[in-house]
Amino acid sequence: MNEDKATRYQRLKRQASVASLGWSVVLFTGLLWSGLSVTLRSAAESVAASLATPGSRAGVVILYAVLLSLVNEMGSLPISFYSGFVLERRYGLSNERFGGWLRDQAKSLAIGLLLGTGGASLIYFFIRLSPRQWWLTAGAIFELLIVGLTNLAPVLLLPLFYRVKPLDRESLRVRLLALAKRAGAPVLGAYEWGLGDKTKKANAALAGLGATRRILVSDTMLAKYSDEEIEIVLAHELAHHVHGDIWKELVLESALILAGFYLAARVLGAFSEPLGLAGVADVAGLPLLLLAAGAVSLVMLPVAHAMSRAWARSADRFALEITRNPDAFVSLMRRLGAQNLSEEHPSRIIQWLFYSHPPICQRIAAAQTFKA
């Protein structure tokens, strides 16, 4: 296969992502089909009993969720290592040592366990409360939690992985804050995002909602990009807030969660007995719930990506209109594409399945058309 470096890198990253998903599907299906999920639940009950909390349903749910998460993590760790460490170093994109990568994995696992056990506890609380209508209440609660996490992530989670400090390039800081004010999306401030300790890739973002909304520019971008190019990136990100794309995405995610929980409720009701579960409230059915809910998101992923690409095109247009600088837009896209090893001409099917933004070549063509 005659592939350039970027195409090969992106193909291998996609294959690793699919392999990780495949492992989880095989694991959950195997646990249910073999009856090992019931064995895992029995183990959780035994541990709960040894901790002097026998009969504690919440304790059994938490312990089962922890055991399931650890088994899944153990199986997916080699894939994560290959995708997140080996490939990044092979293609010259990583600055991170193995110890740092391992610490980040441990942090991610701890956060995942905290969120996963909390989510499982809520779901099974509502299942016990209303075995038929639990999906409606659980869906509404999860929608609120998503909004809360989106708002708090830049304050609570980002500093756990990256160094964040006020942007000290004064001319750029003033320029970006003025851009945000001009766009009608005021921000808390502008900050330097310390990506350079981990990666050679460049990035910038507008993180948070409302009172926590802040500009983030990576140190890797500050080192190599002009103020005009960085302004283009932030103009694009501001557009998503100005156009309400963040809220549209939250509404879409909420609808998918509600649809996923509804399907999970139907599937649990139909298959609990054949799988040897002690009813729909048996936490041994959690893999089935995850498979059903995940299937909805997976089937709808191309639709979600298509909507995201449309929003991104609109955001690019906004960035061009507010900055009136198509030359800086083109130079930015070319520089980002080369630095981050973006595919120049991905196939239509790859775009349909994996791309949340238009390919670099299409974005450059749109800017050249705008200039003309």
VOSEVO-196396 format. One record per residue (C-alpha): residue number from 1; residue in one letter; chain; x, y, z. Coordinates in steps of 0.02 Angstrom, whole numbers, plus 32768, in hexadecimal, padded with zeros to 4 digits. Layout:
BEGIN
{node NUM "a" "A" {X Y Z}};
...
***
This chain:
BEGIN
{node 1 "m" "A" {8000 8000 8000}};
{node 2 "n" "A" {804D 80A6 7FC9}};
{node 3 "e" "A" {8023 8116 805E}};
{node 4 "d" "A" {8074 81B5 809A}};
{node 5 "k" "A" {80A8 81C8 814F}};
{node 6 "a" "A" {800B 8224 8189}};
{node 7 "t" "A" {7F93 81AA 8134}};
{node 8 "r" "A" {7FED 8115 8180}};
{node 9 "y" "A" {7FEE 8163 822D}};
{node 10 "q" "A" {7F35 818D 8229}};
{node 11 "r" "A" {7F09 80DF 81E5}};
{node 12 "l" "A" {7F66 808A 8274}};
{node 13 "k" "A" {7F14 80FC 82F4}};
{node 14 "r" "A" {7E67 80D0 82AF}};
{node 15 "q" "A" {7E8F 8017 82B2}};
{node 16 "a" "A" {7EC3 8024 8368}};
{node 17 "s" "A" {7E21 8080 8392}};
{node 18 "v" "A" {7DB8 7FFA 833D}};
{node 19 "a" "A" {7E1C 7F71 8395}};
{node 20 "s" "A" {7DFB 7FC2 843E}};
{node 21 "l" "A" {7D41 7FCA 841A}};
{node 22 "g" "A" {7D44 7F16 83DC}};
{node 23 "w" "A" {7D98 7EDB 847C}};
{node 24 "s" "A" {7D0F 7F29 84E8}};
{node 25 "v" "A" {7C85 7EDC 847D}};
{node 26 "v" "A" {7CD7 7E30 8483}};
{node 27 "l" "A" {7CF4 7E3D 853F}};
{node 28 "f" "A" {7C43 7E73 856B}};
{node 29 "t" "A" {7BF4 7DF4 84F6}};
{node 30 "g" "A" {7C63 7D6A 8538}};
{node 31 "l" "A" {7C3C 7D93 85EE}};
{node 32 "l" "A" {7B81 7D8B 85CB}};
{node 33 "w" "A" {7B83 7CF0 855C}};
{node 34 "s" "A" {7BF5 7C8B 85CE}};
{node 35 "g" "A" {7B9F 7CBA 8671}};
{node 36 "l" "A" {7C40 7D07 86B2}};
{node 37 "s" "A" {7BE5 7DAB 86CE}};
{node 38 "v" "A" {7B7A 7D54 8753}};
{node 39 "t" "A" {7C1B 7D0D 879D}};
{node 40 "l" "A" {7C65 7DBC 87A1}};
{node 41 "r" "A" {7BC9 7DFD 87FA}};
{node 42 "s" "A" {7BD8 7D6E 8879}};
{node 43 "a" "A" {7C8D 7DA0 8896}};
{node 44 "a" "A" {7C53 7E54 88B5}};
{node 45 "e" "A" {7BD2 7E13 8932}};
{node 46 "s" "A" {7C58 7DAE 898B}};
{node 47 "v" "A" {7CCB 7E45 8998}};
{node 48 "a" "A" {7C39 7EAF 89D7}};
{node 49 "a" "A" {7C15 7E2A 8A5A}};
{node 50 "s" "A" {7CCC 7E26 8A91}};
{node 51 "l" "A" {7CC6 7EE3 8AA4}};
{node 52 "a" "A" {7C35 7ECF 8B1E}};
{node 53 "t" "A" {7BB7 7F16 8AA2}};
{node 54 "p" "A" {7B57 7E78 8A72}};
{node 55 "g" "A" {7AB8 7E99 8A11}};
{node 56 "s" "A" {7AEF 7F4A 89E5}};
{node 57 "r" "A" {7AAF 7F5B 8932}};
{node 58 "a" "A" {7B0D 7FFD 8915}};
{node 59 "g" "A" {7BAE 7FAE 8954}};
{node 60 "v" "A" {7B9A 7F17 88E2}};
{node 61 "v" "A" {7B7A 7F89 884B}};
{node 62 "i" "A" {7C16 7FF0 8871}};
{node 63 "l" "A" {7C84 7F57 8889}};
{node 64 "y" "A" {7C42 7F02 87EC}};
{node 65 "a" "A" {7C5E 7FA1 8786}};
{node 66 "v" "A" {7D11 7FAD 87C9}};
{node 67 "l" "A" {7D35 7EF7 879E}};
{node 68 "l" "A" {7CEA 7F08 86F0}};
{node 69 "s" "A" {7D4C 7FA9 86CF}};
{node 70 "l" "A" {7DF0 7F5A 8708}};
{node 71 "v" "A" {7DD8 7EC0 869A}};
{node 72 "n" "A" {7DAE 7F2E 8605}};
{node 73 "e" "A" {7E43 7F9F 8628}};
{node 74 "m" "A" {7EBC 7F0D 8636}};
{node 75 "g" "A" {7E87 7ECB 858C}};
{node 76 "s" "A" {7E8C 7F74 8536}};
{node 77 "l" "A" {7F30 7FAF 8584}};
{node 78 "p" "A" {7FA0 7F62 84FC}};
{node 79 "i" "A" {7F38 7FBA 8476}};
{node 80 "s" "A" {7F40 805F 84D6}};
{node 81 "f" "A" {7FFC 804B 84E8}};
{node 82 "y" "A" {8011 802B 842E}};
{node 83 "s" "A" {7F9F 80BA 83F8}};
{node 84 "g" "A" {7FCA 813B 847C}};
{node 85 "f" "A" {8084 811A 8495}};
{node 86 "v" "A" {80D4 80AB 8410}};
{node 87 "l" "A" {8084 80FD 8377}};
{node 88 "e" "A" {809C 81AD 83B9}};
{node 89 "r" "A" {8156 818F 83D3}};
{node 90 "r" "A" {816B 812E 8330}};
{node 91 "y" "A" {8125 81C1 82CC}};
{node 92 "g" "A" {8186 8245 832D}};
{node 93 "l" "A" {80EE 8293 8382}};
{node 94 "s" "A" {8112 826C 8439}};
{node 95 "n" "A" {817E 82C3 84BB}};
{node 96 "e" "A" {813D 8254 8548}};
{node 97 "r" "A" {81A1 81D0 85A3}};
{node 98 "f" "A" {8155 8128 85CE}};
{node 99 "g" "A" {8144 8156 8687}};
{node 100 "g" "A" {80E1 81F2 865C}};
{node 101 "w" "A" {8070 8192 85E6}};
{node 102 "l" "A" {8052 8110 866E}};
{node 103 "r" "A" {8026 8196 86EE}};
{node 104 "d" "A" {7FA7 81E1 8675}};
{node 105 "q" "A" {7F5C 8134 865A}};
{node 106 "a" "A" {7F4C 811E 8716}};
{node 107 "k" "A" {7EF8 81C8 8728}};
{node 108 "s" "A" {7E80 81A0 869A}};
{node 109 "l" "A" {7E56 80F9 86EA}};
{node 110 "a" "A" {7E35 814B 8793}};
{node 111 "i" "A" {7DC3 81CE 8745}};
{node 112 "g" "A" {7D6D 8148 86DD}};
{node 113 "l" "A" {7D4F 80DC 8777}};
{node 114 "l" "A" {7D08 8170 87D6}};
{node 115 "l" "A" {7C92 81A2 8749}};
{node 116 "g" "A" {7C69 80EF 8719}};
{node 117 "t" "A" {7C3D 80B3 87C7}};
{node 118 "g" "A" {7BD9 8152 87E6}};
{node 119 "g" "A" {7B7B 813C 8743}};
{node 120 "a" "A" {7B58 8082 8762}};
{node 121 "s" "A" {7B1B 80A8 8812}};
{node 122 "l" "A" {7AA1 812A 87CF}};
{node 123 "i" "A" {7A61 80B9 8745}};
{node 124 "y" "A" {7A40 8024 87B7}};
{node 125 "f" "A" {79F3 8094 883B}};
{node 126 "f" "A" {7973 80CE 87BA}};
{node 127 "i" "A" {795B 801B 877A}};
{node 128 "r" "A" {792F 7FE1 882A}};
{node 129 "l" "A" {78BE 8079 8840}};
{node 130 "s" "A" {7861 8060 879B}};
{node 131 "p" "A" {788E 7FC3 8739}};
{node 132 "r" "A" {7826 7FF9 86A2}};
{node 133 "q" "A" {7843 80B5 8698}};
{node 134 "w" "A" {78F3 80C4 86DE}};
{node 135 "w" "A" {793C 80F4 8635}};
{node 136 "l" "A" {78DB 8198 8631}};
{node 137 "t" "A" {7914 81D5 86DD}};
{node 138 "a" "A" {79C6 8196 86C7}};
{node 139 "g" "A" {79D1 81E9 861C}};
{node 140 "a" "A" {7999 8291 8663}};
{node 141 "i" "A" {7A19 8288 86F1}};
{node 142 "f" "A" {7AA6 8257 867C}};
{node 143 "e" "A" {7A7B 82EA 860A}};
{node 144 "l" "A" {7A93 8361 869D}};
{node 145 "l" "A" {7B35 830B 86CC}};
{node 146 "i" "A" {7B7A 8323 861B}};
{node 147 "v" "A" {7B58 83DE 8624}};
{node 148 "g" "A" {7BAC 83E6 86CE}};
{node 149 "l" "A" {7C46 8387 8694}};
{node 150 "t" "A" {7C56 83F4 85F9}};
{node 151 "n" "A" {7C52 848D 8669}};
{node 152 "l" "A" {7CCB 844B 86ED}};
{node 153 "a" "A" {7D47 83E7 8682}};
{node 154 "p" "A" {7DBD 847A 865E}};
{node 155 "v" "A" {7DC0 84A5 8717}};
{node 156 "l" "A" {7DCA 83F8 8767}};
{node 157 "l" "A" {7E0A 837B 86E7}};
{node 158 "l" "A" {7E7E 83D8 866F}};
{node 159 "p" "A" {7EFD 840A 86F7}};
{node 160 "l" "A" {7F0E 8352 8729}};
{node 161 "f" "A" {7F61 832D 8681}};
{node 162 "y" "A" {7FA9 83D1 8643}};
{node 163 "r" "A" {8002 846C 8683}};
{node 164 "v" "A" {7F91 8503 866B}};
{node 165 "k" "A" {7FC8 85B6 868C}};
{node 166 "p" "A" {7F92 8665 8656}};
{node 167 "l" "A" {7FCA 8692 85A6}};
{node 168 "d" "A" {8060 8704 85B7}};
{node 169 "r" "A" {806C 873B 8500}};
{node 170 "e" "A" {8014 87DF 8522}};
{node 171 "s" "A" {7FF3 8817 8470}};
{node 172 "l" "A" {7FA4 876F 8447}};
{node 173 "r" "A" {7F40 876A 84E9}};
{node 174 "v" "A" {7EF6 8816 84C6}};
{node 175 "r" "A" {7ED2 87E5 8412}};
{node 176 "l" "A" {7E77 8744 8441}};
{node 177 "l" "A" {7E10 8795 84CC}};
{node 178 "a" "A" {7DDD 881F 8454}};
{node 179 "l" "A" {7DAD 879C 83D3}};
{node 180 "a" "A" {7D3F 8742 8452}};
{node 181 "k" "A" {7CEA 87E5 8482}};
{node 182 "r" "A" {7CD0 8813 83CB}};
{node 183 "a" "A" {7C85 8768 83A9}};
{node 184 "g" "A" {7C0B 8778 8439}};
{node 185 "a" "A" {7C53 86EA 84A1}};
{node 186 "p" "A" {7CB3 8738 8533}};
{node 187 "v" "A" {7D2F 86C6 858C}};
{node 188 "l" "A" {7D7B 86B8 8639}};
{node 189 "g" "A" {7E2B 86CC 85F5}};
{node 190 "a" "A" {7EB1 8688 8581}};
{node 191 "y" "A" {7F27 85FE 85BC}};
{node 192 "e" "A" {7FC0 85A0 8581}};
{node 193 "w" "A" {7F9C 84E6 8575}};
{node 194 "g" "A" {8036 847D 8598}};
{node 195 "l" "A" {802E 83F7 8512}};
{node 196 "g" "A" {80E9 83FB 84EF}};
{node 197 "d" "A" {8116 8386 857F}};
{node 198 "k" "A" {80B2 82FC 852A}};
{node 199 "t" "A" {80A3 831D 846F}};
{node 200 "k" "A" {80E7 837D 83DB}};
{node 201 "k" "A" {8037 839A 8399}};
{node 202 "a" "A" {7FEB 8448 839E}};
{node 203 "n" "A" {7F3C 8474 83D7}};
{node 204 "a" "A" {7ECE 84FD 841D}};
{node 205 "a" "A" {7E20 84FA 8468}};
{node 206 "l" "A" {7D95 855B 84B9}};
{node 207 "a" "A" {7D6B 84F2 8552}};
{node 208 "g" "A" {7CDB 84FB 85CC}};
{node 209 "l" "A" {7C31 854F 85CB}};
{node 210 "g" "A" {7BF9 85F8 860B}};
{node 211 "a" "A" {7C5F 862B 86A4}};
{node 212 "t" "A" {7CE4 85A6 8685}};
{node 213 "r" "A" {7CFE 85CA 85CB}};
{node 214 "r" "A" {7DB5 85EA 85A9}};
{node 215 "i" "A" {7E2F 85F3 8518}};
{node 216 "l" "A" {7EB6 856D 8514}};
{node 217 "v" "A" {7F4C 8577 849E}};
{node 218 "s" "A" {7FCD 84ED 84A4}};
{node 219 "d" "A" {8084 8518 84C2}};
{node 220 "t" "A" {80AB 84B5 8424}};
{node 221 "m" "A" {803D 852D 83C1}};
{node 222 "l" "A" {8082 85C8 8416}};
{node 223 "a" "A" {8132 8593 83E5}};
{node 224 "k" "A" {8115 8587 8329}};
{node 225 "y" "A" {8078 85E4 82F4}};
{node 226 "s" "A" {805A 869C 82D2}};
{node 227 "d" "A" {7FD9 8702 8332}};
{node 228 "e" "A" {7F6F 8709 8294}};
{node 229 "e" "A" {7F6C 864B 8284}};
{node 230 "i" "A" {7F42 8631 833C}};
{node 231 "e" "A" {7EB7 86B1 832C}};
{node 232 "i" "A" {7E6C 8649 829F}};
{node 233 "v" "A" {7E68 85AE 830D}};
{node 234 "l" "A" {7E10 8609 839A}};
{node 235 "a" "A" {7D97 865D 8322}};
{node 236 "h" "A" {7D62 85AF 82EA}};
{node 237 "e" "A" {7D4C 8576 839E}};
{node 238 "l" "A" {7CEC 8614 83CC}};
{node 239 "a" "A" {7C76 85F2 833B}};
{node 240 "h" "A" {7C3D 8550 838B}};
{node 241 "h" "A" {7C08 85B1 8426}};
{node 242 "v" "A" {7BBC 8641 83C3}};
{node 243 "h" "A" {7B58 85C7 8356}};
{node 244 "g" "A" {7B21 8560 83EC}};
{node 245 "d" "A" {7B7A 84C5 83AA}};
{node 246 "i" "A" {7BB1 8493 8459}};
{node 247 "w" "A" {7AFD 848C 8493}};
{node 248 "k" "A" {7AC7 8434 83F3}};
{node 249 "e" "A" {7B4B 83B0 8414}};
{node 250 "l" "A" {7B10 839D 84C8}};
{node 251 "v" "A" {7A5C 8389 848C}};
{node 252 "l" "A" {7A95 8305 840F}};
{node 253 "e" "A" {7AF8 82A7 8494}};
{node 254 "s" "A" {7A63 82B1 8509}};
{node 255 "a" "A" {79EF 8269 8484}};
{node 256 "l" "A" {7A69 81DB 8463}};
{node 257 "i" "A" {7A77 81B5 851D}};
{node 258 "l" "A" {79B9 81B2 852F}};
{node 259 "a" "A" {79A6 8142 8495}};
{node 260 "g" "A" {7A33 80D1 84D4}};
{node 261 "f" "A" {79E4 80BE 8580}};
{node 262 "y" "A" {793B 809B 8531}};
{node 263 "l" "A" {7984 8010 84C6}};
{node 264 "a" "A" {79E5 7FCE 855C}};
{node 265 "a" "A" {7943 7FC6 85C2}};
{node 266 "r" "A" {78ED 7F62 8538}};
{node 267 "v" "A" {7981 7EEC 8521}};
{node 268 "l" "A" {7997 7ED0 85DD}};
{node 269 "g" "A" {78DE 7EA6 85EB}};
{node 270 "a" "A" {78E7 7E2A 855C}};
{node 271 "f" "A" {798C 7DD2 8583}};
{node 272 "s" "A" {79A1 7DD6 8641}};
{node 273 "e" "A" {794F 7D2C 8659}};
{node 274 "p" "A" {79A5 7CD1 85C7}};
{node 275 "l" "A" {7A4E 7D10 8605}};
{node 276 "g" "A" {7A2F 7CD1 86B5}};
{node 277 "l" "A" {7A21 7D7C 8705}};
{node 278 "a" "A" {79BA 7D99 87A1}};
{node 279 "g" "A" {794D 7E1B 874B}};
{node 280 "v" "A" {7971 7EC2 86F7}};
{node 281 "a" "A" {79B9 7F09 8798}};
{node 282 "d" "A" {7A43 7E84 879C}};
{node 283 "v" "A" {7AE7 7EE2 8782}};
{node 284 "a" "A" {7B2A 7E4A 8724}};
{node 285 "g" "A" {7AC5 7E91 8693}};
{node 286 "l" "A" {7B32 7F2E 868C}};
{node 287 "p" "A" {7B95 7EED 85F4}};
{node 288 "l" "A" {7AF0 7ED4 8597}};
{node 289 "l" "A" {7AB9 7F84 85C6}};
{node 290 "l" "A" {7B5F 7FCB 8587}};
{node 291 "l" "A" {7B56 7F69 84E5}};
{node 292 "a" "A" {7AA4 7FA3 84C0}};
{node 293 "a" "A" {7AC4 8059 84EC}};
{node 294 "g" "A" {7B69 8059 848E}};
{node 295 "a" "A" {7B17 800F 83F3}};
{node 296 "v" "A" {7AA8 80A8 83E2}};
{node 297 "s" "A" {7B3D 811F 83E9}};
{node 298 "l" "A" {7B9F 80B3 836F}};
{node 299 "v" "A" {7B13 80AA 82EF}};
{node 300 "m" "A" {7AF5 8166 82FB}};
{node 301 "l" "A" {7BAE 8194 82F6}};
{node 302 "p" "A" {7BB2 81BA 823A}};
{node 303 "v" "A" {7B1C 822D 8250}};
{node 304 "a" "A" {7B6F 8284 82E4}};
{node 305 "h" "A" {7C10 8298 827F}};
{node 306 "a" "A" {7BB0 82E0 81EA}};
{node 307 "m" "A" {7B5E 8361 825A}};
{node 308 "s" "A" {7C05 838B 82A9}};
{node 309 "r" "A" {7C56 83A4 81FE}};
{node 310 "a" "A" {7BCA 8419 81CC}};
{node 311 "w" "A" {7BE2 847E 826B}};
{node 312 "a" "A" {7C9E 8483 824B}};
{node 313 "r" "A" {7C85 84C6 819A}};
{node 314 "s" "A" {7C15 854F 81DF}};
{node 315 "a" "A" {7C97 8576 8265}};
{node 316 "d" "A" {7D1F 8584 81E0}};
{node 317 "r" "A" {7CB3 85FE 8180}};
{node 318 "f" "A" {7C97 8664 821E}};
{node 319 "a" "A" {7D53 8667 823F}};
{node 320 "l" "A" {7D76 86A5 818F}};
{node 321 "e" "A" {7CF0 872B 8199}};
{node 322 "i" "A" {7D22 876F 8244}};
{node 323 "t" "A" {7DDE 8770 8222}};
{node 324 "r" "A" {7DD9 8796 8166}};
{node 325 "n" "A" {7E7E 8739 8157}};
{node 326 "p" "A" {7E6F 86A2 80E3}};
{node 327 "d" "A" {7F2C 869D 80C7}};
{node 328 "a" "A" {7F4A 8680 8181}};
{node 329 "f" "A" {7EC1 85FB 817F}};
{node 330 "v" "A" {7F16 859C 80F1}};
{node 331 "s" "A" {7FC4 85A7 813E}};
{node 332 "l" "A" {7F7B 856E 81E6}};
{node 333 "m" "A" {7F26 84D6 8199}};
{node 334 "r" "A" {7FC2 84A2 813A}};
{node 335 "r" "A" {8030 84B6 81D3}};
{node 336 "l" "A" {7FB7 8458 8245}};
{node 337 "g" "A" {7FA0 83CD 81C7}};
{node 338 "a" "A" {805C 83B2 81BA}};
{node 339 "q" "A" {807F 83C1 8275}};
{node 340 "n" "A" {7FEE 8351 82AE}};
{node 341 "l" "A" {8000 82D4 821E}};
{node 342 "s" "A" {7F50 82F0 81DC}};
{node 343 "e" "A" {7F18 828D 8144}};
{node 344 "e" "A" {7F13 82FB 80AB}};
{node 345 "h" "A" {7E94 829A 8043}};
{node 346 "p" "A" {7E33 821A 80AC}};
{node 347 "s" "A" {7DB2 81B1 8050}};
{node 348 "r" "A" {7CF9 81D8 805D}};
{node 349 "i" "A" {7CD6 813F 80C7}};
{node 350 "i" "A" {7D62 816E 8141}};
{node 351 "q" "A" {7D1B 821E 814F}};
{node 352 "w" "A" {7C6C 81D8 8169}};
{node 353 "l" "A" {7CA3 8162 81F4}};
{node 354 "f" "A" {7D2D 81C0 824D}};
{node 355 "y" "A" {7D36 827A 8223}};
{node 356 "s" "A" {7CE3 82FC 8293}};
{node 357 "h" "A" {7D33 8388 822B}};
{node 358 "p" "A" {7D49 839A 816F}};
{node 359 "p" "A" {7DF4 8363 812E}};
{node 360 "i" "A" {7E7C 83E7 8125}};
{node 361 "c" "A" {7E75 83ED 8066}};
{node 362 "q" "A" {7DBB 8419 8067}};
{node 363 "r" "A" {7DD4 84A0 80EB}};
{node 364 "i" "A" {7E62 84EE 8086}};
{node 365 "a" "A" {7DF8 84EA 7FE8}};
{node 366 "a" "A" {7D69 8542 8043}};
{node 367 "a" "A" {7DE0 85CB 807D}};
{node 368 "q" "A" {7E24 85E3 7FCE}};
{node 369 "t" "A" {7D73 85F1 7F8B}};
{node 370 "f" "A" {7D4C 8672 8012}};
{node 371 "k" "A" {7DE6 86D5 7FDE}};
{node 372 "a" "A" {7DB5 86D0 7F28}};
***
